[in-house]
Amino acid sequence: MLTYYQQNQNAFSQNYLNELQGKVLGCPYLTLNNLNRDFVGTKGFSVVFRRSHLATVEQQFPYFQPYLNQVLQAECNAFYLNPLLLKSGSRVDPHIDRSLRSYCKTIEPPTVVSVLYVVVPTDLVGGELVLRSHKRSCGQIIPQSNTLVFFQGNLTHSVNPVTSSGIRLSLVCEQYNLDDSELWEIPEFLIESRAIQSKDRLSKQRSAKSKGRDRN
């Protein structure tokens, strides 16, 4: 059982971090964040999945597999995974993670949240992860590359504004332990990205134009 949070340094090889950074930054789903308004000036995308479809995630995103192998908790059965990119001017306002609530309104906060700092500028100013429990401070984590953090899912947390150049890239996974009725409402596997939404809108616009030409 976590006492608020724990940190593990040198969690992965540098080769893996380099690969992960390159794959995430080159991913076509990476764009203006699909998360709520607490995530100011950030980029990312999200993968929703049940444990039963972990193999699907690893097939679609093989570069997430080493991370997932290490961080997923045995008691958890539903997950919300998202790369999170911050740069100068970005911040995350105080909130408690409940990202799966858009699918099931009765869901409580996750059991645990895991964060891997993939790349952090050596001259980073700002960007600290601030943890609170019932308005009481219980930790402020200065991000460092290749550090893996686990914190209790019911903690209010925020990221201080980044005011320096360079990027702060992390990989975040909300991990939930749901009962059968809640789990049934969660997608088995789903990618959330504004890039997908934009493509869908463009496809619909093209289809509408095509139908218009057909009518003429």
N, CA, C and O of each residue as an XYZ file, in Angstrom:
864
protein
N       0.844     -1.193      0.000
C       0.000      0.000      0.000
C       0.885      1.251      0.000
O       1.781      1.390      0.834
N       0.624      2.150     -0.940
C       1.400      3.373     -1.023
C       1.090      4.311      0.127
O      -0.060      4.422      0.551
N       2.104      4.980      0.628
C       1.890      6.101      1.519
C       2.081      7.355      0.672
O       3.175      7.913      0.597
N       1.018      7.776      0.053
C       0.977      8.913     -0.868
C       1.707      8.623     -2.171
O       1.069      8.569     -3.223
N       3.043      8.433     -2.136
C       3.747      8.196     -3.399
C       5.081      7.505     -3.135
O       5.571      7.452     -2.007
N       5.650      6.978     -4.221
C       7.005      6.433     -4.168
C       7.684      6.706     -5.505
O       7.022      6.841     -6.534
N       9.013      6.787     -5.477
C       9.791      7.066     -6.672
C      10.820      5.964     -6.892
O      11.436      5.481     -5.942
N      10.999      5.571     -8.144
C      12.033      4.605     -8.523
C      12.892      5.248     -9.600
O      12.402      5.538    -10.691
N      14.156      5.471     -9.310
C      15.064      6.068    -10.278
C      15.703      5.002    -11.156
O      15.767      3.830    -10.785
N      16.177      5.427    -12.329
C      16.818      4.511    -13.279
C      15.931      3.304    -13.558
O      16.363      2.154    -13.467
N      14.685      3.597    -13.897
C      13.694      2.537    -14.055
C      13.883      1.718    -15.326
O      13.536      0.538    -15.356
N      14.429      2.330    -16.376
C      14.572      1.663    -17.659
C      15.936      1.989    -18.254
O      16.660      2.841    -17.738
N      16.281      1.311    -19.337
C      17.530      1.610    -20.028
C      17.377      2.911    -20.811
O      16.272      3.291    -21.196
N      18.494      3.582    -21.039
C      18.452      4.813    -21.824
C      18.033      4.538    -23.258
O      17.385      5.374    -23.888
N      18.396      3.385    -23.774
C      17.981      3.022    -25.138
C      16.466      2.961    -25.245
O      15.884      3.409    -26.233
N      15.830      2.397    -24.211
C      14.364      2.316    -24.237
C      13.748      3.714    -24.154
O      12.791      4.008    -24.869
N      14.284      4.572    -23.295
C      13.753      5.932    -23.189
C      13.884      6.674    -24.513
O      12.973      7.396    -24.918
N      15.018      6.497    -25.184
C      15.221      7.156    -26.475
C      14.201      6.664    -27.505
O      13.631      7.451    -28.261
N      13.986      5.344    -27.517
C      12.994      4.786    -28.444
C      11.596      5.304    -28.119
O      10.843      5.697    -29.010
N      11.263      5.297    -26.834
C       9.939      5.743    -26.408
C       9.703      7.202    -26.788
O       8.633      7.557    -27.282
N      10.698      8.035    -26.558
C      10.583      9.442    -26.928
C      10.352      9.601    -28.429
O       9.464     10.341    -28.851
N      11.149      8.909    -29.227
C      11.016      9.024    -30.674
C       9.669      8.542    -31.179
O       9.060      9.176    -32.040
N       9.200      7.413    -30.642
C       7.920      6.856    -31.093
C       6.747      7.747    -30.693
O       5.832      7.956    -31.491
N       6.761      8.271    -29.476
C       5.661      9.122    -29.030
C       5.639     10.427    -29.822
O       4.583     10.852    -30.290
N       6.803     11.063    -29.973
C       6.848     12.335    -30.679
C       6.497     12.166    -32.158
O       6.004     13.100    -32.790
N       6.748     10.987    -32.703
C       6.421     10.727    -34.094
C       5.052     10.117    -34.319
O       4.675      9.853    -35.461
N       4.307      9.890    -33.259
C       3.007      9.233    -33.372
C       1.976     10.189    -33.983
O       1.879     11.337    -33.551
N       1.215      9.743    -34.967
C       0.227     10.624    -35.593
C      -0.925     11.014    -34.664
O      -1.653     11.963    -34.956
N      -1.099     10.302    -33.562
C      -2.159     10.640    -32.613
C      -1.769     11.785    -31.679
O      -2.632     12.359    -31.015
N      -0.480     12.121    -31.623
C      -0.006     13.154    -30.702
C      -0.385     14.530    -31.235
O       0.070     14.938    -32.304
N      -1.212     15.235    -30.489
C      -1.658     16.561    -30.885
C      -2.191     17.275    -29.642
O      -2.021     16.783    -28.527
N      -2.831     18.425    -29.825
C      -3.431     19.152    -28.708
C      -4.245     18.190    -27.856
O      -5.045     17.414    -28.378
N      -4.042     18.242    -26.551
C      -4.563     17.200    -25.677
C      -6.075     17.080    -25.738
O      -6.796     18.073    -25.832
N      -6.539     15.826    -25.680
C      -7.969     15.543    -25.618
C      -8.477     15.562    -24.183
O      -9.674     15.391    -23.953
N      -7.580     15.771    -23.207
C      -7.983     15.802    -21.806
C      -8.705     17.102    -21.496
O      -8.815     17.973    -22.359
N      -9.196     17.240    -20.271
C     -10.062     18.373    -19.961
C      -9.287     19.680    -19.824
O      -8.075     19.719    -20.037
N      -9.991     20.737    -19.470
C      -9.416     22.081    -19.469
C      -8.366     22.287    -18.381
O      -7.705     23.325    -18.364
N      -8.194     21.329    -17.478
C      -7.115     21.427    -16.483
C      -5.743     21.317    -17.139
O      -4.743     21.753    -16.569
N      -5.695     20.734    -18.335
C      -4.427     20.493    -19.024
C      -4.191     21.631    -20.018
O      -4.642     21.585    -21.163
N      -3.478     22.644    -19.552
C      -3.331     23.892    -20.304
C      -2.055     23.850    -21.149
O      -0.956     23.663    -20.627
N      -2.220     24.027    -22.464
C      -1.059     24.078    -23.356
C      -0.291     22.780    -23.445
O       0.921     22.800    -23.660
N      -0.954     21.660    -23.287
C      -0.287     20.354    -23.332
C      -0.696     19.588    -24.581
O      -1.715     19.882    -25.205
N       0.121     18.598    -24.932
C      -0.188     17.700    -26.036
C      -0.221     16.269    -25.517
O       0.366     15.955    -24.482
N      -0.918     15.405    -26.256
C      -0.966     14.010    -25.881
C      -2.018     13.252    -26.659
O      -2.636     13.783    -27.581
N      -2.211     12.009    -26.277
C      -3.327     11.178    -26.732
C      -3.534     10.127    -25.659
O      -2.701      9.982    -24.764
N      -4.631      9.393    -25.737
C      -4.962      8.461    -24.662
C      -5.364      7.104    -25.224
O      -5.919      7.001    -26.318
N      -5.068      6.062    -24.441
C      -5.466      4.702    -24.785
C      -6.253      4.139    -23.607
O      -5.727      4.008    -22.502
N      -7.497      3.813    -23.852
C      -8.373      3.201    -22.845
C      -8.398      1.699    -23.116
O      -8.579      1.276    -24.257
N      -8.215      0.894    -22.067
C      -8.266     -0.546    -22.306
C      -8.547     -1.310    -21.018
O      -8.266     -0.853    -19.909
N      -9.114     -2.490    -21.220
C      -9.265     -3.448    -20.127
C      -8.044     -4.376    -20.118
O      -7.346     -4.523    -21.121
N      -7.807     -4.997    -18.956
C      -6.668     -5.925    -18.881
C      -6.811     -7.038    -19.915
O      -5.806     -7.523    -20.435
N      -8.026     -7.447    -20.220
C      -8.249     -8.520    -21.192
C      -7.724     -8.160    -22.577
O      -7.505     -9.047    -23.402
N      -7.518     -6.859    -22.845
C      -7.061     -6.421    -24.162
C      -5.668     -5.781    -24.101
O      -5.311     -4.964    -24.950
N      -4.901     -6.160    -23.097
C      -3.531     -5.673    -22.996
C      -2.714     -6.049    -24.232
O      -1.895     -5.260    -24.703
N      -2.938     -7.249    -24.752
C      -2.198     -7.686    -25.935
C      -2.491     -6.796    -27.139
O      -1.613     -6.569    -27.971
N      -3.713     -6.294    -27.236
C      -4.069     -5.385    -28.330
C      -3.284     -4.084    -28.225
O      -2.799     -3.562    -29.229
N      -3.160     -3.567    -27.013
C      -2.382     -2.343    -26.793
C      -0.933     -2.575    -27.218
O      -0.343     -1.750    -27.916
N      -0.372     -3.695    -26.796
C       1.028     -3.981    -27.091
C       1.254     -4.242    -28.573
O       2.349     -4.012    -29.086
N       0.226     -4.719    -29.260
C       0.331     -4.913    -30.702
C       0.287     -3.576    -31.430
O       1.055     -3.347    -32.364
N      -0.611     -2.698    -31.002
C      -0.763     -1.386    -31.640
C       0.381     -0.437    -31.262
O       0.824      0.376    -32.073
N       0.845     -0.558    -30.018
C       1.886      0.336    -29.494
C       2.976     -0.503    -28.818
O       3.077     -0.493    -27.591
N       3.783     -1.219    -29.580
C       4.773     -2.107    -28.964
C       5.769     -1.380    -28.068
O       6.343     -1.984    -27.163
N       5.978     -0.092    -28.312
C       6.920      0.676    -27.497
C       6.381      0.991    -26.106
O       7.131      1.473    -25.257
N       5.099      0.731    -25.851
C       4.560      0.872    -24.499
C       4.746     -0.399    -23.665
O       4.607     -0.359    -22.442
N       5.055     -1.512    -24.304
C       5.059     -2.800    -23.612
C       6.016     -2.872    -22.420
O       5.593     -3.315    -21.353
N       7.297     -2.456    -22.544
C       8.173     -2.542    -21.370
C       7.650     -1.736    -20.185
O       7.743     -2.175    -19.039
N       7.103     -0.565    -20.462
C       6.514      0.252    -19.396
C       5.341     -0.466    -18.741
O       5.264     -0.552    -17.515
N       4.435     -0.979    -19.557
C       3.246     -1.640    -19.009
C       3.625     -2.896    -18.241
O       3.024     -3.192    -17.208
N       4.603     -3.631    -18.723
C       5.042     -4.838    -18.017
C       5.510     -4.514    -16.601
O       5.344     -5.320    -15.685
N       6.083     -3.355    -16.432
C       6.645     -2.996    -15.123
C       5.638     -2.325    -14.202
O       5.706     -2.507    -12.987
N       4.697     -1.547    -14.755
C       3.880     -0.698    -13.878
C       2.501     -1.253    -13.551
O       1.947     -0.916    -12.505
N       1.927     -2.095    -14.412
C       0.546     -2.512    -14.175
C       0.431     -3.332    -12.898
O       1.194     -4.269    -12.659
N      -0.556     -2.944    -12.081
C      -0.789     -3.596    -10.795
C      -1.743     -4.776    -10.957
O      -2.734     -4.683    -11.682
N      -1.444     -5.880    -10.284
C      -2.188     -7.124    -10.483
C      -3.662     -6.992    -10.164
O      -4.485     -7.661    -10.788
N      -4.019     -6.139     -9.202
C      -5.416     -6.033     -8.782
C      -6.248     -5.134     -9.690
O      -7.465     -5.050     -9.524
N      -5.613     -4.464    -10.641
C      -6.323     -3.509    -11.492
C      -6.723     -4.156    -12.813
O      -6.011     -5.006    -13.347
N      -7.895     -3.730    -13.335
C      -8.436     -4.383    -14.536
C      -8.844     -3.415    -15.639
O      -9.291     -3.850    -16.700
N      -8.699     -2.103    -15.409
C      -9.019     -1.111    -16.433
C      -8.010      0.034    -16.330
O      -7.567      0.398    -15.240
N      -7.663      0.584    -17.478
C      -6.528      1.512    -17.508
C      -6.776      2.664    -18.476
O      -7.461      2.524    -19.489
N      -6.192      3.806    -18.122
C      -6.216      4.992    -18.983
C      -4.781      5.459    -19.123
O      -4.198      6.019    -18.195
N      -4.220      5.218    -20.304
C      -2.799      5.446    -20.564
C      -2.639      6.660    -21.466
O      -3.297      6.752    -22.502
N      -1.773      7.591    -21.084
C      -1.568      8.751    -21.954
C      -0.170      9.347    -21.833
O       0.304      9.628    -20.733
N       0.490      9.538    -22.991
C       1.683     10.375    -23.009
C       1.269     11.822    -22.761
O       0.214     12.257    -23.225
N       2.097     12.569    -22.030
C       1.782     13.954    -21.696
C       2.998     14.826    -21.986
O       4.057     14.648    -21.385
N       2.838     15.773    -22.915
C       3.927     16.630    -23.348
C       3.670     18.065    -22.904
O       2.653     18.667    -23.249
N       4.616     18.601    -22.128
C       4.557     19.992    -21.697
C       5.772     20.733    -22.227
O       6.858     20.166    -22.346
N       5.579     21.994    -22.541
C       6.674     22.871    -22.950
C       6.433     24.229    -22.306
O       5.521     24.371    -21.492
N       7.234     25.228    -22.657
C       7.099     26.549    -22.044
C       5.664     27.053    -22.158
O       5.098     27.092    -23.251
N       5.083     27.435    -21.031
C       3.708     27.915    -20.997
C       2.686     26.865    -20.616
O       1.528     27.195    -20.359
N       3.095     25.598    -20.575
C       2.171     24.517    -20.213
C       2.032     24.397    -18.698
O       2.943     24.743    -17.946
N       0.885     23.904    -18.272
C       0.666     23.585    -16.859
C      -0.511     22.616    -16.761
O      -1.260     22.426    -17.720
N      -0.658     22.013    -15.589
C      -1.821     21.179    -15.308
C      -2.414     21.656    -13.992
O      -1.744     21.631    -12.959
N      -3.654     22.087    -14.027
C      -4.298     22.620    -12.832
C      -4.726     21.492    -11.886
O      -4.838     20.344    -12.315
N      -4.969     21.806    -10.597
C      -5.304     20.771     -9.613
C      -6.545     19.969    -10.008
O      -7.558     20.529    -10.427
N      -6.443     18.660     -9.866
C      -7.557     17.772    -10.190
C      -7.293     16.405     -9.565
O      -6.184     16.114     -9.118
N      -8.323     15.584     -9.542
C      -8.205     14.173     -9.179
C      -8.558     13.361    -10.417
O      -9.583     13.611    -11.052
N      -7.725     12.402    -10.762
C      -7.957     11.624    -11.981
C      -9.235     10.800    -11.878
O      -9.442     10.047    -10.926
N     -10.086     10.966    -12.890
C     -11.273     10.126    -13.058
C     -11.571     10.016    -14.552
O     -12.721     10.153    -14.969
N     -10.549      9.772    -15.347
C     -10.702      9.852    -16.797
C     -11.685      8.823    -17.351
O     -12.282      9.055    -18.402
N     -11.866      7.697    -16.671
C     -12.814      6.691    -17.147
C     -14.257      7.038    -16.804
O     -15.174      6.314    -17.193
N     -14.472      8.128    -16.086
C     -15.829      8.519    -15.708
C     -16.659      8.916    -16.925
O     -17.888      8.905    -16.856
N     -16.018      9.263    -18.029
C     -16.780      9.580    -19.234
C     -17.496      8.350    -19.789
O     -18.406      8.477    -20.609
N     -17.086      7.156    -19.343
C     -17.727      5.924    -19.780
C     -18.632      5.336    -18.700
O     -19.624      4.675    -19.006
N     -18.287      5.578    -17.443
C     -19.080      5.041    -16.329
C     -19.110      6.082    -15.216
O     -18.090      6.344    -14.578
N     -20.266      6.669    -14.987
C     -20.380      7.815    -14.080
C     -20.131      7.461    -12.616
O     -19.839      8.347    -11.813
N     -20.240      6.186    -12.257
C     -20.103      5.799    -10.847
C     -18.663      5.496    -10.453
O     -18.395      5.187     -9.291
N     -17.742      5.578    -11.392
C     -16.359      5.192    -11.113
C     -15.703      6.145    -10.116
O     -15.825      7.365    -10.222
N     -15.018      5.566     -9.161
C     -14.224      6.321     -8.199
C     -12.826      6.547     -8.779
O     -12.502      5.992     -9.829
N     -11.999      7.349     -8.117
C     -10.644      7.570     -8.617
C      -9.867      6.257     -8.751
O     -10.227      5.256     -8.132
N      -8.812      6.262     -9.553
C      -8.023      5.043     -9.730
C      -7.358      4.597     -8.433
O      -7.174      5.385     -7.506
N      -7.007      3.331     -8.389
C      -6.270      2.797     -7.246
C      -4.895      3.450     -7.148
O      -4.445      3.833     -6.069
N      -4.249      3.565     -8.289
C      -2.897      4.125     -8.336
C      -2.692      4.778     -9.699
O      -3.313      4.395    -10.691
N      -1.815      5.764     -9.721
C      -1.399      6.399    -10.975
C       0.115      6.242    -11.086
O       0.848      6.519    -10.137
N       0.574      5.796    -12.249
C       2.012      5.643    -12.467
C       2.467      6.640    -13.525
O       1.792      6.844    -14.533
N       3.624      7.260    -13.281
C       4.167      8.288    -14.171
C       5.639      7.976    -14.433
O       6.435      7.868    -13.500
N       5.991      7.831    -15.712
C       7.391      7.699    -16.102
C       7.825      8.994    -16.775
O       7.219      9.421    -17.758
N       8.874      9.620    -16.247
C       9.430     10.804    -16.888
C      10.392     10.344    -17.983
O      11.489      9.862    -17.703
N       9.966     10.499    -19.214
C      10.713     10.002    -20.368
C      11.870     10.935    -20.703
O      13.009     10.498    -20.868
N      11.563     12.223    -20.801
C      12.610     13.214    -21.052
C      12.268     14.487    -20.291
O      11.138     14.972    -20.325
N      13.275     15.012    -19.606
C      13.133     16.244    -18.835
C      14.372     17.096    -19.099
O      15.487     16.601    -18.931
N      14.220     18.363    -19.507
C      15.403     19.201    -19.741
C      16.219     19.369    -18.460
O      15.655     19.493    -17.373
N      17.523     19.374    -18.589
C      18.367     19.557    -17.403
C      18.195     20.938    -16.796
O      18.455     21.140    -15.610
N      17.752     21.892    -17.615
C      17.565     23.259    -17.114
C      16.085     23.581    -16.902
O      15.682     24.743    -16.953
N      15.283     22.544    -16.664
C      13.845     22.747    -16.493
C      13.557     23.716    -15.345
O      14.100     23.578    -14.250
N      12.698     24.692    -15.614
C      12.197     25.598    -14.583
C      10.690     25.405    -14.512
O       9.993     25.602    -15.507
N      10.184     25.025    -13.357
C       8.782     24.667    -13.216
C       8.572     23.198    -13.547
O       9.528     22.427    -13.635
N       7.310     22.816    -13.729
C       7.002     21.442    -14.100
C       6.977     20.449    -12.964
O       6.914     19.244    -13.208
N       7.024     20.923    -11.707
C       6.976     20.000    -10.567
C       5.571     19.399    -10.430
O       4.568     20.068    -10.679
N       5.524     18.138    -10.032
C       4.268     17.462     -9.724
C       3.945     17.713     -8.255
O       4.712     17.335     -7.369
N       2.805     18.352     -8.002
C       2.404     18.719     -6.639
C       1.242     17.830     -6.210
O       0.222     17.766     -6.896
N       1.393     17.146     -5.078
C       0.382     16.221     -4.564
C      -0.242     16.780     -3.294
O       0.452     17.308     -2.425
N      -1.575     16.655     -3.197
C      -2.292     17.111     -2.005
C      -3.346     16.092     -1.604
O      -3.939     15.419     -2.447
N      -3.567     15.994     -0.300
C      -4.621     15.153      0.241
C      -5.510     16.022      1.121
O      -5.092     16.488      2.181
N      -6.741     16.232      0.665
C      -7.677     17.097      1.395
C      -7.036     18.458      1.704
O      -7.056     18.930      2.841
N      -6.480     19.060      0.679
C      -5.877     20.392      0.715
C      -4.565     20.444      1.505
O      -3.963     21.509      1.638
N      -4.129     19.308      2.021
C      -2.866     19.263      2.750
C      -1.763     18.756      1.830
O      -1.914     17.710      1.199
N      -0.660     19.488      1.748
C       0.443     19.097      0.889
C       1.044     17.777      1.364
O       1.307     17.597      2.553
N       1.256     16.866      0.434
C       1.879     15.592      0.811
C       3.000     15.212     -0.148
O       3.448     14.065     -0.151
N       3.455     16.153     -0.954
C       4.607     15.866     -1.806
C       4.726     16.827     -2.963
O       3.723     17.242     -3.544
N       5.950     17.182     -3.297
C       6.245     17.929     -4.516
C       7.429     17.254     -5.183
O       8.532     17.225     -4.638
N       7.188     16.713     -6.370
C       8.168     15.882     -7.056
C       8.796     16.682     -8.187
O       8.101     17.167     -9.080
N      10.102     16.813     -8.141
C      10.837     17.444     -9.225
C      11.118     16.380    -10.273
O      11.826     15.414     -9.988
N      10.584     16.530    -11.472
C      10.743     15.470    -12.468
C      12.188     15.289    -12.898
O      12.924     16.256    -13.093
N      12.571     14.046    -13.039
C      13.895     13.691    -13.537
C      13.748     12.569    -14.550
O      12.984     11.628    -14.336
N      14.475     12.667    -15.646
C      14.394     11.633    -16.679
C      14.667     10.250    -16.081
O      15.544     10.079    -15.234
N      13.887      9.270    -16.549
C      14.039      7.867    -16.154
C      13.660      7.619    -14.694
O      14.124      6.660    -14.078
N      12.818      8.489    -14.151
C      12.260      8.252    -12.817
C      10.814      7.808    -12.967
O      10.044      8.409    -13.717
N      10.452      6.758    -12.254
C       9.107      6.205    -12.272
C       8.447      6.520    -10.935
O       8.983      6.193     -9.877
N       7.289      7.153    -10.991
C       6.565      7.581     -9.794
C       5.225      6.870     -9.736
O       4.521      6.773    -10.741
N       4.874      6.372     -8.556
C       3.541      5.845     -8.284
C       2.921      6.718     -7.190
O       3.560      6.996     -6.175
N       1.667      7.148     -7.403
C       0.994      7.866     -6.321
C      -0.458      7.421     -6.204
O      -1.060      6.932     -7.160
N      -1.003      7.604     -5.005
C      -2.376      7.206     -4.736
C      -3.330      7.931     -5.681
O      -3.217      9.137     -5.898
N      -4.270      7.169     -6.239
C      -5.156      7.732     -7.236
C      -6.152      8.745     -6.721
O      -6.739      9.491     -7.505
N      -6.358      8.786     -5.391
C      -7.338      9.731     -4.834
C      -6.709     11.064     -4.431
O      -7.374     11.890     -3.807
N      -5.448     11.286     -4.775
C      -4.786     12.541     -4.422
C      -5.092     13.626     -5.458
O      -5.107     13.367     -6.661
N      -5.332     14.825     -4.974
C      -5.378     15.983     -5.867
C      -3.959     16.282     -6.317
O      -3.034     16.293     -5.504
N      -3.786     16.522     -7.601
C      -2.434     16.780     -8.087
C      -2.458     17.812     -9.209
O      -3.480     18.027     -9.861
N      -1.323     18.433     -9.411
C      -1.172     19.467    -10.431
C       0.277     19.477    -10.892
O       1.148     18.872    -10.266
N       0.521     20.172    -11.994
C       1.890     20.368    -12.486
C       2.114     21.866    -12.615
O       1.375     22.563    -13.310
N       3.145     22.346    -11.934
C       3.449     23.772    -11.970
C       3.778     24.225    -13.390
O       4.283     23.435    -14.187
N       3.496     25.495    -13.715
C       3.780     25.999    -15.061
C       5.249     25.816    -15.437
O       6.150     26.055    -14.633
N       5.463     25.390    -16.669
C       6.814     25.281    -17.210
C       7.190     26.627    -17.821
O       6.447     27.170    -18.639
N       8.340     27.163    -17.427
C       8.751     28.481    -17.922
C      10.069     28.445    -18.676
O      10.570     29.491    -19.088
N      10.639     27.260    -18.863
C      11.910     27.135    -19.578
C      11.675     26.469    -20.925
O      10.591     25.954    -21.197
N      12.706     26.486    -21.764
C      12.599     25.850    -23.074
C      12.766     24.340    -22.940
O      13.047     23.827    -21.858
N      12.591     23.646    -24.046
C      12.691     22.196    -24.009
C      11.353     21.562    -23.691
O      10.388     22.262    -23.386
N      11.287     20.239    -23.761
C      10.036     19.530    -23.517
C      10.141     18.656    -22.272
O      11.210     18.156    -21.922
N       9.009     18.493    -21.627
C       8.865     17.608    -20.472
C       7.872     16.540    -20.899
O       6.671     16.802    -20.967
N       8.358     15.347    -21.186
C       7.516     14.266    -21.688
C       7.397     13.168    -20.640
O       8.402     12.649    -20.154
N       6.177     12.823    -20.299
C       5.938     11.733    -19.349
C       4.919     10.766    -19.936
O       4.190     11.096    -20.871
N       4.887      9.569    -19.369
C       3.916      8.544    -19.744
C       3.136      8.192    -18.486
O       3.703      7.733    -17.494
N       1.827      8.415    -18.544
C       0.973      8.327    -17.363
C      -0.036      7.195    -17.538
O      -0.592      7.013    -18.622
N      -0.270      6.440    -16.477
C      -1.289      5.391    -16.536
C      -2.134      5.413    -15.271
O      -1.639      5.153    -14.175
N      -3.424      5.728    -15.438
C      -4.394      5.606    -14.346
C      -4.837      4.145    -14.293
O      -5.227      3.573    -15.311
N      -4.774      3.544    -13.100
C      -5.066      2.121    -12.960
C      -6.242      1.916    -12.007
O      -6.197      2.328    -10.848
N      -7.289      1.275    -12.513
C      -8.551      1.135    -11.795
C      -8.841     -0.322    -11.443
O      -8.492     -1.240    -12.185
N      -9.483     -0.506    -10.301
C      -9.973     -1.819     -9.889
C     -11.498     -1.738     -9.849
O     -12.075     -1.285     -8.861
N     -12.149     -2.180    -10.932
C     -13.594     -1.994    -11.102
C     -14.357     -3.286    -10.839
O     -13.837     -4.385    -11.033
N     -15.602     -3.130    -10.393
C     -16.451     -4.312    -10.283
C     -16.998     -4.649    -11.677
O     -16.795     -3.899    -12.632
N     -17.686     -5.776    -11.776
C     -18.090     -6.279    -13.090
C     -19.003     -5.313    -13.832
O     -18.864     -5.128    -15.041
N     -19.936     -4.697    -13.113
C     -20.885     -3.797    -13.770
C     -20.190     -2.548    -14.297
O     -20.539     -2.048    -15.367
N     -19.207     -2.038    -13.553
C     -18.450     -0.883    -14.019
C     -17.559     -1.250    -15.204
O     -17.481     -0.517    -16.190
N     -16.895     -2.390    -15.089
C     -15.970     -2.820    -16.137
C     -16.691     -3.026    -17.462
O     -16.122     -2.772    -18.523
N     -17.922     -3.479    -17.410
C     -18.705     -3.738    -18.619
C     -18.888     -2.471    -19.445
O     -19.018     -2.541    -20.667
N     -18.900     -1.310    -18.785
C     -19.124     -0.038    -19.474
C     -17.850      0.562    -20.071
O     -17.921      1.533    -20.824
N     -16.702      0.001    -19.747
C     -15.430      0.531    -20.231
C     -15.085     -0.106    -21.571
O     -15.212     -1.322    -21.713
N     -14.652      0.674    -22.557
C     -14.253      0.069    -23.834
C     -13.161     -0.965    -23.639
O     -12.279     -0.797    -22.798
N     -13.223     -2.029    -24.416
C     -12.172     -3.047    -24.350
C     -10.837     -2.464    -24.806
O      -9.786     -2.750    -24.233
N     -10.902     -1.633    -25.859
C      -9.710     -0.949    -26.379
C     -10.184      0.241    -27.206
O     -11.025      0.102    -28.095
N      -9.634      1.406    -26.899
C     -10.055      2.616    -27.615
C      -8.940      3.652    -27.567
O      -8.324      3.865    -26.523
N      -8.685      4.290    -28.699
C      -7.721      5.394    -28.771
C      -8.494      6.702    -28.784
O      -9.411      6.879    -29.586
N      -8.128      7.613    -27.901
C      -8.715      8.947    -27.863
C      -7.673      9.955    -28.345
O      -6.577     10.036    -27.790
N      -8.018     10.718    -29.376
C      -7.085     11.715    -29.905
C      -7.858     12.724    -30.746
O      -8.751     12.354    -31.508
N      -7.513     13.987    -30.603
C      -8.113     15.010    -31.452
C      -7.729     14.796    -32.908
O      -8.444     15.237    -33.808
N      -6.610     14.125    -33.149
C      -6.213     13.830    -34.525
C      -7.224     12.902    -35.191
O      -7.539     13.064    -36.370
N      -7.728     11.936    -34.440
C      -8.753     11.035    -34.975
C     -10.034     11.813    -35.230
O     -10.675     11.628    -36.265
N     -10.419     12.689    -34.290
C     -11.625     13.486    -34.450
C     -11.535     14.379    -35.678
O     -12.509     14.539    -36.413
N     -10.352     14.964    -35.898
C     -10.157     15.839    -37.055
C     -10.291     15.043    -38.346
O     -10.921     15.506    -39.297
N      -9.699     13.840    -38.385
C      -9.800     12.999    -39.567
C     -11.244     12.586    -39.829
O     -11.688     12.534    -40.976
N     -11.982     12.290    -38.736
C     -13.386     11.910    -38.892
C     -14.192     13.069    -39.470
O     -15.027     12.873    -40.353
N     -13.934     14.294    -38.960
C     -14.658     15.463    -39.475
C     -14.321     15.698    -40.939
O     -15.208     15.996    -41.738
N     -13.025     15.565    -41.307
C     -12.618     15.760    -42.692
C     -13.265     14.725    -43.594
O     -13.709     15.042    -44.698
N     -13.316     13.469    -43.116
C     -13.935     12.410    -43.903
C     -15.419     12.688    -44.130
O     -15.936     12.475    -45.227
N     -16.105     13.169    -43.080
C     -17.526     13.479    -43.207
C     -17.742     14.650    -44.162
O     -18.688     14.646    -44.951
N     -16.862     15.654    -44.090
C     -16.980     16.797    -44.989
C     -16.791     16.367    -46.443
O     -17.532     16.796    -47.328
N     -15.789     15.515    -46.678
C     -15.550     15.033    -48.035
C     -16.724     14.204    -48.535
O     -17.107     14.293    -49.702
N     -17.298     13.387    -47.634
C     -18.440     12.565    -48.009
C     -19.640     13.434    -48.360
O     -20.357     13.165    -49.324
N     -19.848     14.490    -47.557
C     -20.965     15.401    -47.811
C     -20.803     16.111    -49.149
O     -21.769     16.268    -49.895
N     -19.557     16.546    -49.455
C     -19.298     17.198    -50.727
C     -19.522     16.253    -51.895
O     -20.051     16.645    -52.934
N     -19.111     14.995    -51.712
C     -19.273     14.008    -52.758
C     -20.743     13.757    -53.030
O     -21.156     13.649    -54.185
N     -21.539     13.664    -51.960
C     -22.965     13.453    -52.126
C     -23.607     14.650    -52.812
O     -24.532     14.498    -53.611
N     -23.106     15.853    -52.493
C     -23.617     17.064    -53.118
C     -23.365     17.063    -54.610
O     -24.231     17.452    -55.393
N     -22.162     16.620    -55.011
C     -21.850     16.537    -56.432
C     -22.718     15.497    -57.123
O     -23.146     15.684    -58.262
N     -22.974     14.387    -56.412
C     -23.804     13.349    -56.999
C     -25.217     13.854    -57.264
O     -25.839     13.515    -58.271
N     -25.718     14.694    -56.313
C     -27.078     15.217    -56.482
C     -27.140     16.203    -57.647
O     -28.170     16.334    -58.309
N     -26.018     16.898    -57.891
C     -25.994     17.869    -58.984
C     -25.822     17.161    -60.329
O     -25.778     17.816    -61.370
